[in-house]
Amino acid sequence: MKNKILSLALSAVIILSAGLVGCSDSSGSTSSAEGEPKKEIVTVKLGLSDDTSKILWDPIVEEFKEKDVNIEYVVFSDYTQPNAALANGEIDLNSFQHYNYLNNEKETFGYQIDAIGDTLITALNLYSKKISSIDELKEGDKIAVPNDAINERRALSVLQAAGLIKFDDTGDSVTKSSITENPKKLEIVEVDASQTASLLPDVAAALVNGGYSRDAGLKKSDVIFDDDINAYDPDVIHGYINVIVARTEDKDNELYKEIVKAYQTDRTKQLYQTEFEGIYVPAWE
C-alpha cells in the first residue's frame, strides 16, 4: 500500500514538473509556442533635440520594425545633452548638430564620437511675431540669439548679412561683445538655442534653428530675414551640414550604415518640402 501511494506521489510530481517546463518553453526568449526560435529584437536609441525631427525619422522607424530593429527616440531639451549621452553609452546615435558644433564639442570635452552620415543644411532665419520687415526694427529693440559658441557666431553673421550689425569674426569666441557696429543699438539677448523661439512675445525678433522653429509653430510668413544658404562660401557651408553621429568605436557598424542609407532618400527630401516649407536642404548629394 505504501509503495502504491509513493508511486502515485512520484507520478504527480513528474506531471507537475512537465507542466512547468512546458510554460517555460512557451514564454522564453528563444522559442515560440510552436517551439520555433523567436526573432531577436535589436534596439537602437536615437538622440534628438526636438520632437519635430520625429517627422523625418518616423518612416525609417517603421521600415526597420520589419527588420526586427526598434529605433527608440530619446528627445533632449537642449543641445548640451545629446553628445554627452552618446559618449557615455546612454544612446547609440544622435541626429541634431552640424559639423562645426560636433567638432567644437569633441575639442572641448574630448568625446570619442564621429559623424557617420550627412543629413541636411538648415537656415537660421530671423523670425518675428511683432513686425514684418527688418526695416521696422526700432532703436533699442531686442533680438534673441543662440548662446552656444558655434551658433552665436552664425547668428551674428546673419544679422550682419541683414545690415543690422558688424562684428569682429577673428576671435576664438564670438559673442555680442564682438559687435563693432550697431547703428540701431539693438539689444542682443543670448539664450539657449531651444529658448529663442519662446522669447518671441518679449523681443522684437529671434534667430531660431530649424527644428525649434517647427516645434514653436513658426511659419515662413513669420520670417523677416532669410538666412540665404546659397550665399555662403562652399568651405563655410560645409561646417553647417547636419550629421548623424555615433561613437567612434561604432562608426563602421553595418546596422548604423543601413539607418543612414534609409535616411538619405527621396522620401526624406519630400518631407523637407511638405513638412518644413523648404527650410531644410538635403546635404548628402
C-alpha positions as CSV (number, residue, x, y, z in Angstrom):
1,M,0.0,0.0,0.0
2,K,2.8,2.4,0.9
3,N,4.6,1.6,-2.4
4,K,1.4,2.4,-4.3
5,I,1.0,5.7,-2.5
6,L,4.7,6.6,-3.2
7,S,4.2,5.7,-6.9
8,L,1.2,7.9,-7.2
9,A,3.0,10.8,-5.5
10,L,6.0,10.5,-7.8
11,S,3.7,10.4,-10.8
12,A,2.1,13.7,-9.7
13,V,5.5,15.4,-9.2
14,I,6.6,14.3,-12.7
15,I,3.3,15.6,-14.3
16,L,3.6,18.9,-12.4
17,S,7.2,19.3,-13.4
18,A,6.4,18.6,-17.1
19,G,3.7,21.3,-16.9
20,L,6.1,23.8,-15.5
21,V,8.7,23.0,-18.2
22,G,6.0,23.5,-20.8
23,C,5.2,27.0,-19.5
24,S,8.9,28.0,-19.6
25,D,9.2,26.9,-23.2
26,S,6.2,28.9,-24.4
27,S,7.3,32.2,-22.7
28,G,11.0,32.0,-23.1
29,S,13.1,34.4,-25.2
30,T,14.4,31.8,-27.6
31,S,11.3,29.8,-28.6
32,S,7.7,30.4,-29.5
33,A,4.5,28.5,-28.5
34,E,5.1,26.2,-31.5
35,G,8.7,25.6,-30.5
36,E,10.2,27.8,-33.2
37,P,13.1,30.2,-32.4
38,K,11.9,33.8,-31.7
39,K,13.5,36.6,-33.6
40,E,15.8,38.8,-31.6
41,I,14.8,42.5,-31.5
42,V,17.7,44.9,-31.7
43,T,17.1,48.3,-30.0
44,V,18.9,51.4,-31.3
45,K,18.5,54.5,-29.1
46,L,18.4,57.7,-31.3
47,G,19.0,61.1,-29.6
48,L,17.1,64.1,-31.0
49,S,16.9,67.7,-29.8
50,D,13.3,68.3,-30.7
51,D,10.0,66.5,-31.3
52,T,9.7,67.8,-34.8
53,S,12.6,65.7,-36.0
54,K,10.5,62.6,-35.4
55,I,8.5,63.6,-38.6
56,L,11.7,62.8,-40.6
57,W,12.5,59.6,-38.7
58,D,9.1,58.0,-38.3
59,P,9.1,56.4,-41.8
60,I,12.6,55.0,-41.0
61,V,11.4,53.6,-37.6
62,E,8.5,51.8,-39.4
63,E,10.9,50.4,-42.1
64,F,13.3,49.0,-39.5
65,K,10.5,47.4,-37.5
66,E,10.2,45.0,-40.4
67,K,13.8,44.2,-39.9
68,D,13.3,43.5,-36.2
69,V,15.1,46.7,-35.3
70,N,13.5,49.0,-32.8
71,I,14.7,52.6,-33.2
72,E,13.8,54.3,-29.9
73,Y,13.7,58.1,-29.7
74,V,15.4,59.9,-26.8
75,V,14.5,63.6,-27.0
76,F,16.7,66.1,-25.2
77,S,15.7,69.5,-24.0
78,D,18.8,71.4,-25.3
79,Y,22.0,70.9,-27.3
80,T,24.3,70.3,-24.4
81,Q,23.0,66.8,-23.6
82,P,22.9,64.5,-26.7
83,N,26.7,64.2,-27.2
84,A,27.4,63.5,-23.6
85,A,24.7,60.8,-23.6
86,L,26.2,59.3,-26.8
87,A,29.7,59.3,-25.4
88,N,28.6,57.8,-22.2
89,G,26.7,55.0,-23.9
90,E,23.2,56.1,-22.9
91,I,22.2,56.3,-26.6
92,D,23.6,54.8,-29.7
93,L,23.2,57.6,-32.3
94,N,22.2,61.2,-32.4
95,S,21.0,63.5,-35.1
96,F,20.7,67.2,-34.2
97,Q,24.0,69.0,-34.9
98,H,26.2,70.2,-37.7
99,Y,29.9,69.6,-38.2
100,N,31.0,72.9,-36.6
101,Y,29.1,72.1,-33.4
102,L,30.3,68.5,-33.4
103,N,33.9,69.4,-33.8
104,N,33.7,72.0,-31.1
105,E,32.2,69.5,-28.7
106,K,34.9,67.0,-29.4
107,E,37.6,69.5,-28.9
108,T,36.1,70.9,-25.7
109,F,35.0,67.7,-24.0
110,G,37.2,65.0,-25.6
111,Y,34.2,63.0,-26.8
112,Q,35.1,59.9,-28.9
113,I,32.3,60.4,-31.4
114,D,32.2,60.8,-35.2
115,A,29.8,61.7,-38.0
116,I,28.7,58.7,-40.0
117,G,26.3,60.4,-42.5
118,D,25.2,63.8,-43.7
119,T,21.6,64.8,-43.4
120,L,20.6,68.5,-44.1
121,I,21.5,72.1,-44.1
122,T,19.0,74.3,-42.3
123,A,18.6,78.0,-42.5
124,L,19.0,80.1,-39.3
125,N,16.2,82.6,-40.1
126,L,15.2,85.8,-38.2
127,Y,11.6,85.5,-37.0
128,S,9.2,88.0,-35.5
129,K,5.6,88.0,-34.2
130,K,5.6,91.8,-34.0
131,I,7.0,93.2,-37.2
132,S,7.0,92.0,-40.9
133,S,10.3,93.5,-42.0
134,I,13.7,94.3,-40.6
135,D,13.1,97.9,-41.7
136,E,10.5,98.1,-38.9
137,L,13.1,97.4,-36.2
138,K,13.4,100.4,-33.8
139,E,16.4,101.7,-31.9
140,G,17.0,99.6,-28.8
141,D,14.8,96.6,-29.9
142,K,15.8,93.2,-28.5
143,I,16.9,90.3,-30.7
144,A,17.3,86.8,-29.2
145,V,20.2,84.7,-30.5
146,P,21.6,81.2,-29.6
147,N,24.3,81.4,-26.9
148,D,26.4,78.4,-27.8
149,A,29.8,79.4,-29.3
150,I,29.2,78.0,-32.8
151,N,25.6,79.0,-33.4
152,E,26.1,82.5,-31.9
153,R,28.8,83.2,-34.5
154,R,26.4,82.1,-37.2
155,A,23.6,84.2,-35.7
156,L,25.7,87.3,-35.7
157,S,26.7,86.6,-39.3
158,V,23.0,86.5,-40.3
159,L,22.4,89.9,-38.5
160,Q,25.5,91.3,-40.3
161,A,24.1,90.0,-43.7
162,A,20.9,91.8,-42.9
163,G,22.8,95.0,-42.4
164,L,21.9,95.4,-38.8
165,I,25.4,95.0,-37.2
166,K,29.0,94.4,-37.9
167,F,31.2,92.2,-35.7
168,D,34.8,91.0,-35.3
169,D,34.8,87.4,-36.5
170,T,38.5,86.8,-35.9
171,G,38.5,85.7,-32.3
172,D,38.2,82.1,-31.0
173,S,35.0,83.1,-29.2
174,V,32.3,85.3,-30.8
175,T,29.7,86.9,-28.5
176,K,27.7,90.1,-28.5
177,S,30.8,91.8,-27.1
178,S,32.4,91.1,-30.6
179,I,29.9,93.6,-32.2
180,T,31.8,96.6,-33.6
181,E,28.9,98.5,-35.2
182,N,25.3,98.6,-34.1
183,P,23.6,101.6,-35.6
184,K,20.2,100.9,-34.1
185,K,21.7,100.0,-30.7
186,L,19.9,96.7,-30.8
187,E,20.0,94.7,-27.6
188,I,21.3,91.2,-28.3
189,V,19.7,88.6,-25.9
190,E,21.9,85.5,-25.6
191,V,19.9,82.4,-24.6
192,D,20.0,78.6,-25.2
193,A,19.1,77.8,-28.8
194,S,16.0,75.9,-27.5
195,Q,14.7,79.1,-26.0
196,T,15.0,81.8,-28.7
197,A,11.5,81.0,-30.2
198,S,9.8,81.1,-26.8
199,L,11.1,84.6,-26.3
200,L,9.3,86.0,-29.4
201,P,6.5,87.5,-27.3
202,D,9.1,89.5,-25.4
203,V,11.6,90.5,-28.1
204,A,11.3,92.2,-31.5
205,A,12.8,89.2,-33.3
206,A,14.7,86.0,-32.7
207,L,17.1,83.8,-34.7
208,V,15.6,80.3,-34.5
209,N,17.1,77.0,-35.6
210,G,15.1,74.8,-38.0
211,G,13.7,72.1,-35.7
212,Y,12.8,74.6,-32.9
213,S,11.0,76.8,-35.4
214,R,8.7,74.0,-36.3
215,D,8.2,73.0,-32.7
216,A,7.2,76.6,-31.9
217,G,4.7,76.7,-34.8
218,L,6.6,79.3,-36.7
219,K,5.7,79.8,-40.4
220,K,7.6,81.1,-43.4
221,S,5.4,84.2,-43.1
222,D,7.0,84.9,-39.7
223,V,10.4,85.2,-41.3
224,I,11.6,88.8,-41.5
225,F,15.1,88.0,-42.9
226,D,16.1,84.8,-44.7
227,D,19.4,83.1,-43.9
228,D,20.4,82.5,-47.6
229,I,22.3,79.2,-47.5
230,N,23.3,79.7,-51.2
231,A,25.2,82.9,-50.2
232,Y,27.7,81.0,-48.0
233,D,31.2,80.2,-49.2
234,P,31.3,76.5,-50.0
235,D,34.1,75.9,-47.4
236,V,32.0,77.7,-44.8
237,I,28.7,76.0,-45.6
238,H,30.2,72.5,-45.2
239,G,30.6,73.2,-41.5
240,Y,26.8,73.8,-41.2
241,I,25.9,70.4,-42.7
242,N,23.9,68.4,-40.1
243,V,25.0,64.9,-39.4
244,I,24.1,61.5,-37.8
245,V,26.7,60.7,-35.2
246,A,27.9,57.5,-33.5
247,R,30.6,56.6,-31.0
248,T,34.0,56.3,-32.8
249,E,34.2,52.6,-32.0
250,D,30.8,52.1,-33.8
251,K,31.4,54.3,-36.8
252,D,31.7,51.2,-39.1
253,N,28.6,49.4,-37.6
254,E,26.7,47.9,-40.5
255,L,23.3,48.4,-39.0
256,Y,24.1,52.1,-38.4
257,K,25.2,52.4,-42.0
258,E,21.8,50.9,-43.1
259,I,20.0,53.5,-41.0
260,V,22.0,56.3,-42.6
261,K,21.2,54.9,-46.0
262,A,17.5,54.8,-45.1
263,Y,17.6,58.5,-44.2
264,Q,19.3,59.6,-47.3
265,T,16.4,59.0,-49.7
266,D,13.9,60.9,-51.9
267,R,11.3,60.1,-49.2
268,T,13.2,62.4,-46.7
269,K,13.7,65.1,-49.4
270,Q,10.0,65.1,-49.9
271,L,9.3,65.6,-46.2
272,Y,11.7,68.6,-46.2
273,Q,9.4,70.2,-48.7
274,T,6.0,69.2,-47.5
275,E,6.6,69.4,-43.7
276,F,9.3,72.1,-43.4
277,E,8.5,74.6,-46.1
278,G,11.9,74.1,-47.7
279,I,13.9,75.4,-44.7
280,Y,15.8,72.1,-44.9
281,V,18.1,71.3,-47.9
282,P,19.4,67.8,-48.4
283,A,23.2,67.6,-47.9
284,W,24.1,64.1,-48.9
285,E,24.3,64.7,-52.6
